[in-house]
Amino acid sequence: MAAAASRERWLAASLCACAALAIASAPWALAMPVLNFVFKPLATLCVIAYASGRGGVHGAQALLRRWVLIGLWFSLAGDVALLWPKEGFLPGLVSFLLAHLCYLVAFTRRQRLAAWWPVFAGYGVVAGLILWRLWPGVPAAMQAPVIAYVLCLASMAAQAAVLWRRREPRGLVLALGGALFITSDALLATHKFAGPLPLANLWILSTYWAAQWCIASWLAPRLPAATA
């Protein structure tokens, strides 16, 4: 267990370092885009490595781990696509939509979808407010994909909160991950469709990687005998 904890601390430190360098690539900091191209994918790879060391290798826990990891790999594809903000926005949107669907599959292995309807209603209101705020700036060709994405994202976050409500182990950190993902994507969409935000990279990316780390932390710690 000590070795696993040491590995996780090392990965957390590596994620923080990669995230800091990716964020510092922005024009308001070092103005070195190459840092973003190198360290943005590396930061997400740190989360993938972290998730790979958690969860079971057999049975139900292995299934949860598999779906979370697939979601993280789709997220990495989205990260790479968004390195080209204009040309890669739609591929990135689709990649992250698939990531959220994978997370939903994992979460619904533990509780049925919308098992606590009030949180779905609450996140539905949040999704509606986000769309209302962004709608004037969303191009017609992007409106359907954006609606689909926001609904999928809100459902993922709401289902994460369902698991917390139903006292799922590590449910609180999972619910926090869902809320942080909503925050990150709302900031990203506002920056793109409603006008530039100050220090956008800092707020968008820090909440994004915090969200992914929280989702990966939902997976059970690996027992020494790999029987988790």
C-alpha positions as CSV (number, residue, x, y, z in Angstrom):
1,M,0.0,0.0,0.0
2,A,2.9,2.3,0.7
3,A,4.2,1.8,-2.8
4,A,0.8,2.6,-4.3
5,A,0.5,5.7,-2.2
6,S,3.9,6.9,-3.2
7,R,3.1,6.3,-6.9
8,E,-0.1,8.3,-6.5
9,R,1.7,11.2,-4.9
10,W,4.3,11.2,-7.6
11,L,1.5,11.2,-10.3
12,A,-0.3,14.0,-8.5
13,A,2.9,16.1,-8.4
14,S,3.5,15.3,-12.1
15,L,0.0,16.4,-13.0
16,C,0.4,19.6,-11.2
17,A,3.7,20.3,-12.9
18,C,2.4,19.5,-16.4
19,A,-0.8,21.5,-15.8
20,A,1.2,24.5,-14.6
21,L,3.4,24.4,-17.7
22,A,0.4,24.0,-20.0
23,I,-1.4,26.9,-18.4
24,A,1.8,29.0,-18.5
25,S,1.9,28.6,-22.3
26,A,-0.8,31.3,-22.5
27,P,-0.1,34.8,-23.9
28,W,-0.6,36.4,-20.5
29,A,2.1,34.2,-19.0
30,L,5.1,32.7,-21.0
31,A,3.5,33.0,-24.4
32,M,5.0,29.7,-25.5
33,P,2.3,27.6,-27.3
34,V,4.7,24.7,-27.6
35,L,4.4,24.1,-23.9
36,N,0.6,23.6,-24.4
37,F,1.2,21.0,-27.1
38,V,3.6,19.1,-25.0
39,F,2.3,19.3,-21.4
40,K,-1.5,19.4,-22.0
41,P,-1.6,15.8,-23.3
42,L,1.0,14.8,-20.6
43,A,-1.2,16.1,-17.8
44,T,-4.1,14.0,-18.9
45,L,-1.8,11.0,-19.3
46,C,-0.9,11.5,-15.6
47,V,-4.6,11.1,-14.8
48,I,-4.8,8.0,-17.0
49,A,-1.8,6.5,-15.2
50,Y,-3.4,7.3,-11.9
51,A,-6.7,5.6,-12.8
52,S,-4.8,2.6,-14.2
53,G,-3.5,1.9,-10.8
54,R,-6.9,2.0,-9.1
55,G,-10.0,-0.2,-9.3
56,G,-10.1,-4.0,-9.5
57,V,-8.7,-6.2,-12.1
58,H,-11.6,-8.7,-11.9
59,G,-15.4,-8.5,-11.6
60,A,-17.5,-5.4,-11.2
61,Q,-14.7,-3.1,-10.1
62,A,-12.7,-4.0,-13.2
63,L,-15.7,-3.0,-15.4
64,L,-16.0,0.4,-13.6
65,R,-12.2,0.9,-14.2
66,R,-12.5,-0.1,-17.8
67,W,-15.2,2.5,-18.6
68,V,-13.5,5.3,-16.7
69,L,-10.3,4.6,-18.5
70,I,-12.0,4.6,-21.9
71,G,-13.6,7.9,-20.9
72,L,-10.1,9.3,-20.0
73,W,-8.7,8.2,-23.4
74,F,-11.5,9.9,-25.2
75,S,-10.7,13.0,-23.1
76,L,-7.1,12.8,-24.2
77,A,-8.3,12.7,-27.8
78,G,-10.4,15.8,-27.1
79,D,-7.4,17.5,-25.5
80,V,-5.4,16.9,-28.6
81,A,-8.1,18.1,-30.9
82,L,-8.6,21.3,-28.9
83,L,-4.9,22.2,-29.4
84,W,-6.4,23.6,-32.7
85,P,-9.3,25.6,-31.2
86,K,-11.1,26.3,-34.5
87,E,-10.5,23.2,-36.6
88,G,-10.5,20.9,-33.7
89,F,-13.5,22.2,-31.7
90,L,-16.1,19.9,-33.2
91,P,-13.9,16.7,-33.0
92,G,-13.0,17.8,-29.5
93,L,-16.7,18.2,-28.6
94,V,-17.5,14.8,-29.9
95,S,-14.6,13.2,-28.1
96,F,-15.6,14.7,-24.8
97,L,-19.3,13.7,-25.4
98,L,-18.1,10.1,-25.8
99,A,-16.0,10.5,-22.7
100,H,-19.1,11.6,-20.7
101,L,-21.1,8.7,-22.1
102,C,-18.4,6.3,-20.9
103,Y,-18.5,7.8,-17.4
104,L,-22.3,7.5,-17.4
105,V,-22.0,3.8,-18.3
106,A,-19.6,3.4,-15.3
107,F,-21.8,5.4,-12.9
108,T,-25.0,3.5,-13.9
109,R,-23.3,0.2,-13.0
110,R,-23.7,1.4,-9.4
111,Q,-27.1,3.1,-9.5
112,R,-29.7,3.3,-12.1
113,L,-29.9,6.5,-14.2
114,A,-31.6,9.4,-12.5
115,A,-32.2,7.3,-9.3
116,W,-32.5,10.7,-7.5
117,W,-34.5,12.9,-9.7
118,P,-34.1,16.3,-7.9
119,V,-30.4,16.5,-8.8
120,F,-31.2,15.8,-12.4
121,A,-33.8,18.6,-12.3
122,G,-31.2,20.9,-10.7
123,Y,-28.6,20.1,-13.3
124,G,-31.2,20.5,-16.0
125,V,-31.8,24.1,-14.8
126,V,-28.0,24.6,-14.8
127,A,-27.8,23.3,-18.4
128,G,-30.7,25.5,-19.5
129,L,-29.0,28.6,-18.0
130,I,-25.7,27.8,-19.7
131,L,-27.4,27.3,-23.1
132,W,-29.5,30.5,-22.6
133,R,-26.3,32.5,-21.8
134,L,-24.3,31.1,-24.8
135,W,-27.0,30.7,-27.4
136,P,-26.7,34.1,-29.2
137,G,-23.0,33.3,-29.9
138,V,-23.4,29.7,-31.0
139,P,-23.2,29.3,-34.8
140,A,-26.2,27.6,-36.4
141,A,-24.1,24.6,-37.5
142,M,-22.9,24.1,-33.9
143,Q,-26.2,24.4,-32.1
144,A,-27.3,20.7,-32.3
145,P,-23.9,19.4,-31.2
146,V,-23.7,21.9,-28.4
147,I,-27.2,21.0,-27.1
148,A,-26.3,17.3,-27.2
149,Y,-23.0,17.9,-25.4
150,V,-24.5,20.0,-22.6
151,L,-27.3,17.5,-22.0
152,C,-24.7,14.7,-21.8
153,L,-22.4,16.6,-19.5
154,A,-25.2,17.6,-17.2
155,S,-26.4,14.0,-17.0
156,M,-22.9,12.8,-16.2
157,A,-22.6,15.4,-13.4
158,A,-26.1,14.6,-12.1
159,Q,-25.5,10.9,-12.0
160,A,-22.2,11.5,-10.1
161,A,-24.3,13.3,-7.5
162,V,-26.7,10.4,-7.4
163,L,-23.9,8.1,-6.3
164,W,-23.0,10.6,-3.6
165,R,-26.6,10.8,-2.4
166,R,-26.8,7.0,-2.3
167,R,-23.7,6.8,-0.2
168,E,-21.5,5.3,-2.8
169,P,-17.9,4.9,-1.5
170,R,-15.9,8.0,-2.6
171,G,-19.2,9.4,-3.9
172,L,-18.5,12.9,-2.6
173,V,-15.3,13.2,-4.6
174,L,-17.1,11.9,-7.6
175,A,-19.9,14.5,-7.3
176,L,-17.2,17.2,-6.9
177,G,-15.6,15.9,-10.2
178,G,-18.9,16.2,-12.0
179,A,-19.5,19.8,-10.7
180,L,-16.0,20.8,-11.6
181,F,-16.4,19.4,-15.1
182,I,-19.6,21.5,-15.5
183,T,-17.6,24.6,-14.3
184,S,-14.7,24.0,-16.6
185,D,-16.8,23.5,-19.7
186,A,-19.1,26.4,-18.9
187,L,-16.0,28.6,-18.7
188,L,-14.6,27.2,-21.9
189,A,-17.9,27.7,-23.8
190,T,-18.3,31.3,-22.4
191,H,-14.8,32.1,-23.5
192,K,-15.5,30.8,-27.0
193,F,-19.1,31.9,-27.6
194,A,-19.7,34.8,-25.3
195,G,-16.4,36.7,-25.2
196,P,-12.9,36.3,-23.9
197,L,-12.4,35.7,-20.2
198,P,-9.4,37.0,-18.3
199,L,-6.8,34.3,-17.5
200,A,-9.1,31.8,-19.3
201,N,-6.5,29.0,-19.5
202,L,-6.0,29.1,-15.7
203,W,-9.6,28.7,-14.8
204,I,-10.6,26.3,-17.5
205,L,-7.7,23.9,-17.3
206,S,-7.3,23.8,-13.5
207,T,-10.9,22.9,-13.0
208,Y,-10.8,20.4,-15.9
209,W,-7.9,18.4,-14.5
210,A,-9.2,18.6,-11.0
211,A,-12.5,17.1,-12.3
212,Q,-10.7,14.3,-14.1
213,W,-8.6,13.5,-11.0
214,C,-11.7,13.4,-8.9
215,I,-13.5,11.0,-11.3
216,A,-10.4,8.7,-11.3
217,S,-10.3,8.9,-7.5
218,W,-13.8,7.4,-7.4
219,L,-12.2,4.1,-8.4
220,A,-11.3,1.9,-5.4
221,P,-7.7,1.9,-4.2
222,R,-6.0,-1.3,-5.5
223,L,-5.4,-3.9,-2.8
224,P,-2.0,-5.5,-2.6
225,A,-3.4,-8.9,-3.8
226,A,-5.2,-7.1,-6.6
227,T,-8.6,-8.4,-5.3
228,A,-10.3,-5.0,-5.1
